[in-house]
Amino acid sequence: MWKAFIDPFRVARPSAPRANEAQSAKTGTQQDNRKRAKNWRGTLARIWIYLAERRLKLFLVLFMVLLTSGLTLLGPYLIGIAIDDFLARDSGMLWIWFLVALGAVYILNSITSWLQNVWMIEIAQETVYRMRSDLFAHLHRLPIPFFGKRQQGELMSRVTNDIENVSSTLNSSAIQIFSSVLTLIGTLVVMLWLSPLLTLLTFIVVPLMALGMRWITKRTGPLFRERQRNLGELNGYIEETLSGEKIIKAFGREQQVIDDFAQRNDRIRFSGFWAQTISGFIPKLMNGLNNLSFALIALVGGMLAIRGAITVGVIVIFVEYARQFTRPLNDLANQWNTLLSAIAGAERVFEIMDEDVEEADEQGATEVKQLSGAVEFKDVSFAYDTERSGDTLQHISFSAAPGEMIALIGPTGAGKTTLIQLISRFYDADQGQITVDGKDIRTLRRSSLRQHMAFVLQDSFLFEGTVLDNIRYGRLDATDEQVREAAKLANADTFIRQLPDGYEQVLSRDGGGISQGQRQLLTIARAMLADPAILVLDEATSSIDTVTEIRIQEGLQRLMKGRTSFVIAHRLNTIRSADQILVLREGQIVERGNHDELLEQGGFYSELFHSQLQISS
């Protein structure tokens, strides 16, 4: 029966697709890290690397744990001595000193326990802070293709839920593990010194405990990993549905979304139920074996005491030490499910941290101080995945002089956006060469190249913060006056001043509270403030009504003046003044020229232009 429920979770699942699968060369270190992130020993070793950065505090904690364990062992020993002394002679004064000594032991025990807990909490928070910072920084070093293959909510789950599991375990379980190990060792030594025979009786249950723990943990480990994976998928689904709530309601798909959520939620419930249920057998098993151990000690110890082989005090001490010997095992058992959950979370964290970062700049890559904006494509080809879909761009060649406006048109999937992403080096061409001011862009630092570019995308994105801060994102050192001037050039100043708090109006994430057209105006103002040499407008006016579009045309003309501009547009009337119009179909340039030249050719552009005229009329 158990196997029917557990085996499905023990099946190896394929790992998530990696960002750089097309690259065959992997460094030995990265391969080793990936293997270590998939097994609990390697994962614990990597967590230890973070903990080791706080060696002094860890030494103090271990010292406090050692004192606490010693005091814990001393208490029962004093009680046994007092019982034997009381049976031998009745001395009231001795009992007073005994009570004072015993009280001092337990007071010191409380103080050392409190200190080790406080210090360990500090270590845990510092460790998790570093892990979270490293993971977040690593995410921003990953290439764009990585994020195209992952759900945002699933990544968020790794930054929050998975790391929080590690934090909880370090806070609550780390000291327990250290203390349990020391208590086990100390108790074993004292028990052997007092009575090897009773110690042997205590050890009879240890193999049974080990076998039971092995059987249980072998089945709960995959279940906890499955639960964390399901939790990440659920978070991704929640993030996706909340972002698309308008679409869900518009198409009346609320019930379908609820049903899909229920299925994912049920998988978490199923894996979590069996993980917790099976791991819950551990304390029950330990308690049963503990009771068996106590019964054996009481039986054999009583017989030995009757024969005079040991004293009653030794039996009392031994019973208490036997409890202390099995209690750490109980504590470890009780913490085991927490530890497994933390290891599963840490594995997911390290899996992301082992992803290949964006390729390093080529050796000798230079900074770009200033660009005039001359761009040239020389027989460029590129494919996202050549084995599945072939080349996305094929043998693209063209040149753009500084200050020219290059318009890109074509059906969906023709390669327009891909061409732009090659210029910004979000991807690198598979064949051919792309130059900026005569220099191969591979010889320029990515960050430096992108500093001279600005993007106004179809999906305008605003951050949570004031209008002023959102525009200033284009150039962080800009003054308030420069921000307002950029807004005026984008014709955004009028509507901004009409907001309740004007430029200090706080926007929610992604600009909630203002219209799509207004959000687009703010992103255009942001690009103006950046003052780039190369400007990219990817369907920048697609979400703007005709009246608003007319208002920003003048601002766009001022923005593009003196700058090399790449414009992707479906409304052909917005690109009539382009110096060059490149018509792409199936990854190839099939027509090129200015507006008048392409109309004379009577090809695809001409047909598309006249069809739009008929629709608008």
C-alpha positions as CSV (number, residue, x, y, z in Angstrom):
1,M,0.0,0.0,0.0
2,W,2.7,2.4,0.9
3,K,4.6,1.8,-2.2
4,A,1.6,2.7,-4.3
5,F,1.6,6.1,-2.8
6,I,5.3,6.8,-2.5
7,D,6.8,5.4,-5.7
8,P,5.4,8.1,-8.0
9,F,7.4,10.6,-6.0
10,R,10.6,8.6,-6.3
11,V,10.7,8.7,-10.1
12,A,13.5,11.0,-11.3
13,R,12.1,14.1,-12.9
14,P,13.8,16.0,-15.7
15,S,15.6,19.1,-14.5
16,A,14.4,22.5,-15.7
17,P,15.8,23.6,-19.1
18,R,18.9,25.7,-18.7
19,A,19.6,29.0,-20.3
20,N,22.7,28.0,-22.2
21,E,21.7,24.5,-23.4
22,A,23.1,25.3,-26.9
23,Q,26.6,25.7,-25.5
24,S,28.3,22.4,-25.3
25,A,31.4,23.5,-23.4
26,K,30.8,23.5,-19.6
27,T,33.5,24.1,-17.0
28,G,34.4,21.4,-14.6
29,T,33.5,23.6,-11.6
30,Q,30.0,24.3,-12.9
31,Q,29.4,20.6,-13.5
32,D,30.6,19.7,-10.1
33,N,28.4,22.4,-8.5
34,R,25.3,21.1,-10.3
35,K,26.0,17.6,-9.0
36,R,26.5,18.9,-5.5
37,A,23.2,20.8,-5.7
38,K,21.4,17.5,-6.4
39,N,22.6,15.6,-3.3
40,W,22.1,16.4,0.4
41,R,25.8,16.1,1.3
42,G,26.9,18.5,-1.3
43,T,24.1,20.9,-0.4
44,L,25.0,20.8,3.3
45,A,28.7,21.4,2.3
46,R,27.7,24.5,0.4
47,I,25.6,25.8,3.3
48,W,28.6,25.3,5.5
49,I,30.7,27.5,3.2
50,Y,28.3,30.4,4.1
51,L,28.3,29.5,7.8
52,A,32.1,29.3,7.8
53,E,32.3,33.0,7.1
54,R,31.3,33.5,10.7
55,R,33.7,31.2,12.3
56,L,34.2,33.3,15.5
57,K,30.5,33.4,16.3
58,L,30.2,29.8,15.5
59,F,33.0,28.9,17.8
60,L,31.3,30.9,20.6
61,V,28.0,29.1,19.9
62,L,29.8,25.7,19.9
63,F,31.5,26.6,23.2
64,M,28.1,27.5,24.7
65,V,26.6,24.3,23.4
66,L,29.5,22.4,25.0
67,L,28.9,24.1,28.3
68,T,25.2,23.4,28.0
69,S,25.7,19.8,27.3
70,G,28.2,19.4,30.2
71,L,25.8,21.1,32.6
72,T,22.9,18.9,31.3
73,L,25.0,15.8,32.1
74,L,26.1,17.2,35.5
75,G,22.5,17.6,36.8
76,P,21.5,13.9,36.8
77,Y,24.9,12.9,38.2
78,L,24.5,15.2,41.2
79,I,21.0,13.8,41.8
80,G,22.3,10.2,41.8
81,I,25.1,11.1,44.2
82,A,22.7,12.8,46.5
83,I,20.4,9.8,46.5
84,D,23.2,7.4,47.4
85,D,24.5,9.8,50.1
86,F,21.0,10.1,51.5
87,L,20.6,6.4,51.7
88,A,24.0,6.0,53.4
89,R,23.6,8.9,55.9
90,D,21.1,11.7,56.5
91,S,22.9,15.0,56.5
92,G,20.7,18.1,56.2
93,M,23.6,20.4,55.7
94,L,24.8,18.3,52.7
95,W,21.4,18.5,51.2
96,I,21.4,22.3,51.4
97,W,24.7,22.4,49.5
98,F,23.4,19.9,47.1
99,L,20.4,22.1,46.3
100,V,22.6,25.2,45.9
101,A,24.9,23.3,43.5
102,L,22.0,21.9,41.6
103,G,20.3,25.3,41.3
104,A,23.5,26.8,40.1
105,V,23.9,24.1,37.4
106,Y,20.4,24.7,36.0
107,I,20.7,28.5,36.2
108,L,24.0,28.4,34.3
109,N,22.3,25.9,31.9
110,S,19.6,28.4,31.1
111,I,22.1,31.3,30.6
112,T,24.3,29.3,28.2
113,S,21.2,28.0,26.3
114,W,19.9,31.6,25.9
115,L,23.3,32.9,24.7
116,Q,23.7,30.1,22.1
117,N,20.2,30.7,20.8
118,V,20.7,34.4,20.4
119,W,24.1,34.0,18.7
120,M,22.8,31.3,16.4
121,I,19.8,33.3,15.4
122,E,22.2,36.1,14.5
123,I,24.4,33.7,12.5
124,A,21.4,32.3,10.7
125,Q,20.0,35.7,9.7
126,E,23.4,36.8,8.4
127,T,23.9,33.6,6.5
128,V,20.4,33.7,4.9
129,Y,20.9,37.4,4.1
130,R,24.1,36.5,2.2
131,M,22.4,33.6,0.4
132,R,19.5,35.7,-0.6
133,S,21.7,38.6,-1.8
134,D,23.9,36.2,-3.8
135,L,20.9,34.6,-5.4
136,F,19.3,37.9,-6.3
137,A,22.6,39.2,-7.7
138,H,23.1,36.0,-9.7
139,L,19.6,36.3,-11.2
140,H,20.6,39.7,-12.6
141,R,23.7,38.2,-14.2
142,L,21.8,35.5,-16.0
143,P,21.1,35.9,-19.7
144,I,17.7,37.0,-21.1
145,P,17.0,33.5,-22.6
146,F,16.9,32.0,-19.0
147,F,14.0,34.2,-18.0
148,G,12.1,33.2,-21.1
149,K,12.0,29.6,-20.0
150,R,11.0,30.2,-16.4
151,Q,7.9,31.4,-14.6
152,Q,8.4,34.5,-12.6
153,G,6.5,33.2,-9.7
154,E,8.6,30.0,-9.6
155,L,11.7,32.1,-9.4
156,M,10.2,34.2,-6.7
157,S,9.4,31.1,-4.8
158,R,13.1,30.2,-4.7
159,V,14.1,33.7,-3.5
160,T,11.4,33.7,-0.8
161,N,10.0,30.3,0.3
162,D,13.0,28.1,-0.3
163,I,15.5,30.4,1.4
164,E,13.0,30.9,4.2
165,N,13.1,27.1,4.8
166,V,16.9,27.3,5.1
167,S,16.5,30.3,7.6
168,S,14.0,28.4,9.7
169,T,16.2,25.3,9.9
170,L,19.3,27.3,10.9
171,N,17.4,29.2,13.5
172,S,15.7,26.2,15.1
173,S,17.6,23.0,14.1
174,A,21.3,23.9,13.9
175,I,21.8,24.3,17.6
176,Q,19.6,21.2,18.2
177,I,21.8,19.1,16.0
178,F,25.1,20.4,17.6
179,S,23.7,19.9,21.1
180,S,22.3,16.5,20.3
181,V,25.7,15.2,18.9
182,L,27.6,16.5,22.0
183,T,25.0,15.2,24.4
184,L,25.1,11.8,22.7
185,I,28.9,11.6,23.0
186,G,29.1,12.8,26.6
187,T,26.2,10.6,27.7
188,L,27.8,7.6,26.1
189,V,31.1,8.2,27.9
190,V,29.6,8.6,31.3
191,M,27.2,5.6,30.8
192,L,30.2,3.3,29.9
193,W,32.0,4.5,33.0
194,L,29.1,3.8,35.2
195,S,27.9,0.4,33.8
196,P,29.0,-1.2,30.6
197,L,26.3,-3.8,30.9
198,L,23.5,-1.2,31.2
199,T,25.0,0.7,28.4
200,L,24.9,-2.4,26.2
201,L,21.2,-2.8,27.0
202,T,20.6,0.8,26.0
203,F,22.4,0.2,22.7
204,I,20.1,-2.7,21.8
205,V,17.5,-0.3,20.5
206,V,19.9,1.8,18.5
207,P,20.1,-0.5,15.4
208,L,16.3,-0.6,15.4
209,M,16.2,3.2,15.5
210,A,18.8,3.4,12.6
211,L,16.9,1.0,10.5
212,G,13.6,2.7,11.1
213,M,15.1,6.2,10.3
214,R,16.7,4.9,7.1
215,W,13.5,3.4,5.9
216,I,11.5,6.5,6.6
217,T,13.9,9.1,5.4
218,K,14.5,7.2,2.2
219,R,10.9,7.8,1.3
220,T,10.4,11.3,2.8
221,G,13.4,12.9,1.1
222,P,11.9,12.7,-2.5
223,L,8.5,13.8,-1.1
224,F,9.9,17.0,0.5
225,R,11.7,17.8,-2.8
226,E,8.5,17.2,-4.7
227,R,6.6,19.4,-2.3
228,Q,9.0,22.3,-2.8
229,R,8.8,21.8,-6.6
230,N,5.0,21.8,-6.5
231,L,5.1,24.9,-4.3
232,G,7.3,26.7,-6.9
233,E,4.9,25.8,-9.7
234,L,1.9,27.0,-7.7
235,N,3.6,30.3,-7.0
236,G,4.3,30.7,-10.7
237,Y,0.7,29.9,-11.6
238,I,-0.6,32.4,-9.0
239,E,1.7,35.1,-10.3
240,E,0.6,34.4,-13.9
241,T,-3.1,34.4,-13.1
242,L,-3.0,37.6,-11.0
243,S,-1.1,39.3,-13.8
244,G,-3.7,38.2,-16.3
245,E,-6.7,38.8,-14.2
246,K,-8.3,41.1,-16.8
247,I,-8.0,38.5,-19.5
248,I,-9.4,35.8,-17.3
249,K,-12.5,37.9,-16.5
250,A,-12.8,39.1,-20.1
251,F,-13.1,35.5,-21.4
252,G,-15.0,34.2,-18.4
253,R,-12.4,31.7,-17.4
254,E,-12.6,32.1,-13.7
255,Q,-13.8,28.6,-13.0
256,Q,-11.2,27.1,-15.2
257,V,-8.5,29.0,-13.4
258,I,-10.0,27.9,-10.0
259,D,-10.0,24.2,-11.2
260,D,-6.4,24.4,-12.5
261,F,-5.3,26.0,-9.2
262,A,-7.1,23.2,-7.3
263,Q,-5.2,20.6,-9.2
264,R,-1.8,22.2,-8.4
265,N,-2.9,22.8,-4.8
266,D,-3.9,19.2,-4.5
267,R,-0.5,18.0,-5.6
268,I,1.1,20.1,-2.8
269,R,-1.5,18.7,-0.4
270,F,-0.8,15.1,-1.5
271,S,3.0,15.3,-1.4
272,G,3.0,17.4,1.8
273,F,0.5,15.0,3.5
274,W,2.6,11.9,2.8
275,A,5.9,13.6,3.6
276,Q,4.6,14.8,7.0
277,T,2.7,11.6,7.7
278,I,5.6,9.3,7.1
279,S,8.1,11.5,8.8
280,G,5.7,11.7,11.7
281,F,6.4,8.0,12.3
282,I,9.9,8.9,13.5
283,P,9.0,10.3,17.0
284,K,6.5,7.6,17.5
285,L,9.1,5.0,16.7
286,M,11.6,6.7,19.0
287,N,9.2,6.9,21.9
288,G,8.3,3.2,21.6
289,L,12.0,2.2,21.5
290,N,12.8,4.6,24.4
291,N,10.1,2.9,26.6
292,L,11.6,-0.5,25.7
293,S,15.0,0.8,26.7
294,F,13.8,2.1,30.0
295,A,12.1,-1.1,30.8
296,L,15.2,-3.1,30.2
297,I,17.3,-0.8,32.3
298,A,14.9,-0.8,35.2
299,L,14.6,-4.6,35.1
300,V,18.3,-5.5,34.8
301,G,19.4,-2.5,37.0
302,G,17.0,-3.6,39.8
303,M,18.4,-7.1,39.7
304,L,22.0,-5.8,39.9
305,A,21.1,-3.5,42.7
306,I,19.5,-6.4,44.7
307,R,22.8,-8.3,44.3
308,G,24.8,-5.2,45.3
309,A,26.5,-4.9,42.0
310,I,25.4,-1.2,41.6
311,T,23.7,1.3,43.8
312,V,20.2,2.8,43.5
313,G,21.8,6.2,42.7
314,V,23.5,4.6,39.7
315,I,20.2,3.2,38.5
316,V,18.6,6.7,38.8
317,I,21.5,8.3,37.0
318,F,21.5,5.7,34.3
319,V,17.7,6.0,33.7
320,E,18.1,9.7,33.3
321,Y,21.2,9.3,31.1
322,A,19.4,6.7,29.0
323,R,16.6,9.3,28.5
324,Q,19.3,11.9,27.6
325,F,20.9,9.4,25.2
326,T,17.6,8.8,23.4
327,R,16.3,12.3,23.7
328,P,18.9,13.7,21.2
329,L,17.9,11.0,18.8
330,N,14.3,12.0,19.4
331,D,15.2,15.7,18.8
332,L,17.0,14.8,15.6
333,A,14.1,12.7,14.5
334,N,11.7,15.5,15.2
335,Q,13.9,18.0,13.3
336,W,14.5,15.6,10.4
337,N,11.5,16.7,8.3
338,T,12.5,20.4,8.8
339,L,16.0,19.5,7.8
340,L,14.8,17.7,4.7
341,S,12.6,20.6,3.7
342,A,15.5,23.0,4.1
343,I,17.8,20.8,2.1
344,A,15.2,20.6,-0.7
345,G,14.9,24.4,-0.6
346,A,18.7,24.9,-0.6
347,E,19.0,22.5,-3.6
348,R,16.6,24.7,-5.6
349,V,18.5,27.8,-4.6
350,F,21.9,26.4,-5.6
351,E,20.4,25.0,-8.8
352,I,19.7,28.6,-9.9
353,M,23.1,29.8,-8.6
354,D,24.7,27.1,-10.8
355,E,23.1,28.4,-13.9
356,D,25.5,29.8,-16.4
357,V,25.7,33.6,-16.2
358,E,25.6,35.8,-19.2
359,E,28.8,35.2,-21.2
360,A,31.7,37.2,-20.0
361,D,32.9,40.0,-22.2
362,E,35.7,38.9,-24.5
363,Q,39.2,39.4,-23.3
364,G,40.3,42.9,-24.2
365,A,36.7,44.2,-24.6
366,T,36.7,48.0,-24.3
367,E,34.5,50.6,-22.7
368,V,32.5,52.8,-25.0
369,K,33.1,56.5,-24.2
370,Q,31.0,57.9,-27.0
371,L,29.0,56.7,-29.9
372,S,27.9,58.4,-33.1
373,G,25.5,55.5,-33.8
374,A,26.7,54.0,-37.1
375,V,25.4,50.4,-37.2
376,E,26.1,47.7,-39.8
377,F,25.0,44.1,-40.2
378,K,27.3,41.9,-42.3
379,D,25.8,38.6,-43.4
380,V,24.3,38.0,-39.9
381,S,22.4,34.7,-39.2
382,F,21.0,33.7,-35.9
383,A,18.7,30.9,-34.4
384,Y,17.3,30.4,-31.0
385,D,17.4,26.7,-31.5
386,T,18.7,25.4,-34.8
387,E,17.6,21.8,-34.2
388,R,14.0,22.8,-33.8
389,S,13.2,25.8,-35.9
390,G,16.1,26.6,-38.1
391,D,17.5,30.1,-38.4
392,T,15.4,33.0,-37.1
393,L,17.5,35.5,-39.1
394,Q,19.2,34.5,-42.3
395,H,22.1,36.5,-44.0
396,I,21.0,39.9,-42.8
397,S,23.1,42.8,-44.3
398,F,22.4,46.5,-44.0
399,S,24.0,49.6,-42.7
400,A,22.6,52.6,-40.8
401,A,24.4,55.9,-40.8
402,P,24.5,58.0,-37.6
403,G,21.2,59.8,-37.1
404,E,19.2,57.6,-39.6
405,M,15.8,56.2,-38.8
406,I,15.6,52.5,-39.7
407,A,12.1,51.0,-39.8
408,L,11.5,47.3,-39.5
409,I,8.2,45.8,-40.7
410,G,7.0,42.4,-41.4
411,P,4.5,39.7,-40.2
412,T,4.8,38.3,-36.7
413,G,7.8,36.0,-36.3
414,A,9.7,37.6,-39.2
415,G,12.6,38.4,-36.8
416,K,12.2,42.1,-36.2
417,T,12.6,42.0,-32.4
418,T,15.3,39.4,-32.7
419,L,17.3,41.8,-34.9
420,I,17.1,44.5,-32.2
421,Q,18.1,42.0,-29.5
422,L,21.3,41.2,-31.5
423,I,22.3,44.9,-31.5
424,S,21.9,45.1,-27.7
425,R,23.7,41.8,-27.3
426,F,20.9,40.1,-25.4
427,Y,21.8,37.4,-27.9
428,D,25.0,37.0,-30.0
429,A,24.9,36.2,-33.7
430,D,25.7,32.7,-34.8
431,Q,27.3,33.9,-38.1
432,G,28.4,37.2,-39.5
433,Q,29.4,40.5,-37.8
434,I,27.6,43.5,-36.3
435,T,29.5,46.7,-35.9
436,V,28.9,50.0,-34.1
437,D,31.0,52.9,-35.3
438,G,33.1,50.4,-37.2
439,K,33.8,48.2,-34.1
440,D,32.6,44.7,-33.7
441,I,30.2,44.8,-30.8
442,R,31.8,41.6,-29.4
443,T,34.9,43.8,-28.7
444,L,32.7,46.2,-26.6
445,R,31.6,45.6,-23.0
446,R,27.9,44.8,-22.9
447,S,27.1,47.1,-20.1
448,S,29.0,49.9,-21.8
449,L,27.2,49.4,-25.1
450,R,23.8,49.3,-23.5
451,Q,24.5,52.6,-21.7
452,H,24.4,54.2,-25.1
453,M,21.0,52.6,-26.0
454,A,17.5,53.3,-24.9
455,F,14.4,51.2,-25.4
456,V,10.7,52.0,-25.6
457,L,9.0,48.7,-25.8
458,Q,5.5,47.6,-26.7
459,D,4.8,46.5,-23.1
460,S,5.6,49.6,-21.1
461,F,6.9,48.7,-17.6
462,L,6.9,51.1,-14.6
463,F,8.3,50.4,-11.2
464,E,6.6,51.1,-7.9
465,G,7.5,54.6,-7.0
466,T,6.9,58.2,-7.9
467,V,6.5,59.5,-11.5
468,L,9.7,61.4,-11.0
469,D,11.7,58.3,-10.0
470,N,10.2,56.3,-12.9
471,I,11.4,58.8,-15.5
472,R,14.7,59.2,-13.7
473,Y,15.4,55.5,-14.2
474,G,16.7,56.5,-17.7
475,R,19.5,58.5,-16.0
476,L,19.9,58.2,-12.2
477,D,22.0,61.4,-11.8
478,A,19.4,63.6,-13.6
479,T,18.1,66.6,-11.7
480,D,14.4,67.1,-11.1
481,E,14.4,69.9,-13.7
482,Q,16.0,67.6,-16.3
483,V,13.3,65.0,-15.6
484,R,10.5,67.6,-16.1
485,E,12.1,68.8,-19.3
486,A,12.2,65.2,-20.7
487,A,8.5,64.8,-19.7
488,K,7.7,68.0,-21.7
489,L,9.5,66.8,-24.7
490,A,7.5,63.5,-24.6
491,N,4.3,65.6,-24.1
492,A,3.8,63.8,-20.8
493,D,4.1,66.9,-18.6
494,T,0.4,67.9,-19.1
495,F,-1.2,64.8,-17.7
496,I,1.5,64.4,-15.0
497,R,0.6,67.9,-13.6
498,Q,-3.1,66.8,-13.5
499,L,-2.3,63.9,-11.2
500,P,-3.2,64.6,-7.5
501,D,0.5,64.8,-6.5
502,G,2.0,65.7,-9.8
503,Y,5.5,64.4,-10.3
504,E,5.4,63.0,-6.7
505,Q,2.5,60.8,-7.5
506,V,3.3,57.3,-6.3
507,L,2.5,54.6,-8.9
508,S,1.8,51.0,-8.1
509,R,3.8,48.3,-9.8
510,D,3.5,48.4,-13.6
511,G,1.8,51.8,-13.4
512,G,-1.6,50.9,-12.0
513,G,-3.9,53.9,-11.8
514,I,-3.0,55.5,-15.1
515,S,-3.9,54.6,-18.7
516,Q,-1.8,52.4,-21.0
517,G,-1.1,55.5,-23.2
518,Q,0.1,57.5,-20.2
519,R,2.4,54.7,-19.1
520,Q,3.8,54.7,-22.6
521,L,4.4,58.4,-22.5
522,L,6.4,58.0,-19.3
523,T,8.6,55.3,-20.8
524,I,9.2,57.6,-23.8
525,A,10.2,60.4,-21.4
526,R,12.5,57.9,-19.7
527,A,14.2,57.2,-23.0
528,M,14.5,60.9,-23.7
529,L,16.2,61.5,-20.4
530,A,18.7,58.7,-21.2
531,D,19.9,60.7,-24.2
532,P,21.1,57.6,-26.1
533,A,23.1,57.4,-29.3
534,I,20.9,54.4,-30.5
535,L,17.2,54.4,-29.9
536,V,14.9,51.4,-30.2
537,L,11.1,51.8,-30.5
538,D,9.4,48.4,-30.5
539,E,5.8,49.1,-31.3
540,A,6.1,52.1,-29.0
541,T,2.8,53.6,-30.1
542,S,0.7,50.4,-30.5
543,S,-1.1,51.0,-27.2
544,I,-1.7,54.7,-27.8
545,D,-4.9,56.1,-29.3
546,T,-4.7,58.2,-32.5
547,V,-5.1,61.5,-30.6
548,T,-2.3,60.7,-28.2
549,E,-0.2,59.3,-31.0
550,I,-0.4,62.7,-32.8
551,R,0.6,64.4,-29.6
552,I,3.8,62.4,-29.2
553,Q,4.9,62.4,-32.9
554,E,6.6,65.8,-32.4
555,G,8.3,64.6,-29.3
556,L,9.5,61.5,-31.0
557,Q,10.9,63.5,-33.9
558,R,12.9,65.6,-31.5
559,L,14.0,62.5,-29.7
560,M,15.2,60.7,-32.9
561,K,17.0,63.8,-34.3
562,G,20.7,63.2,-34.4
563,R,20.3,59.6,-33.1
564,T,20.2,56.3,-34.9
565,S,16.7,54.9,-34.5
566,F,15.3,51.5,-35.0
567,V,11.6,51.5,-35.2
568,I,9.3,48.5,-35.3
569,A,5.8,49.4,-36.2
570,H,2.6,48.0,-37.7
571,R,1.1,51.4,-38.4
572,L,3.0,52.3,-41.5
573,N,1.9,56.0,-41.4
574,T,4.3,56.4,-38.4
575,I,7.4,55.4,-40.4
576,R,6.8,57.3,-43.7
577,S,9.7,59.5,-42.9
578,A,12.1,56.7,-42.2
579,D,15.4,56.8,-44.1
580,Q,15.3,53.1,-44.6
581,I,12.5,50.6,-44.4
582,L,13.5,47.0,-44.1
583,V,10.7,44.5,-44.9
584,L,11.4,41.1,-43.2
585,R,9.7,37.8,-44.0
586,E,10.8,34.4,-42.5
587,G,14.0,35.9,-41.2
588,Q,15.1,37.5,-44.5
589,I,15.1,41.0,-45.9
590,V,12.8,40.8,-48.9
591,E,12.5,44.5,-49.6
592,R,14.3,47.7,-48.6
593,G,14.2,51.4,-49.4
594,N,12.3,54.5,-48.3
595,H,8.6,54.9,-48.3
596,D,8.3,56.2,-51.9
597,E,10.7,53.6,-53.3
598,L,8.8,50.7,-51.7
599,L,5.5,52.0,-53.0
600,E,6.9,52.1,-56.5
601,Q,8.1,48.5,-56.2
602,G,4.5,47.4,-55.7
603,G,5.6,44.5,-53.3
604,F,4.6,43.5,-49.9
605,Y,5.0,46.9,-48.3
606,S,2.9,48.6,-51.0
607,E,0.1,46.0,-50.5
608,L,0.2,46.4,-46.7
609,F,0.2,50.2,-46.9
610,H,-2.8,50.4,-49.3
611,S,-4.7,47.9,-47.2
612,Q,-4.2,50.0,-44.1
613,L,-5.4,53.1,-46.0
614,Q,-8.6,51.3,-47.0
615,I,-9.2,50.2,-43.4
616,S,-8.6,53.7,-42.0
617,S,-10.9,55.3,-44.6
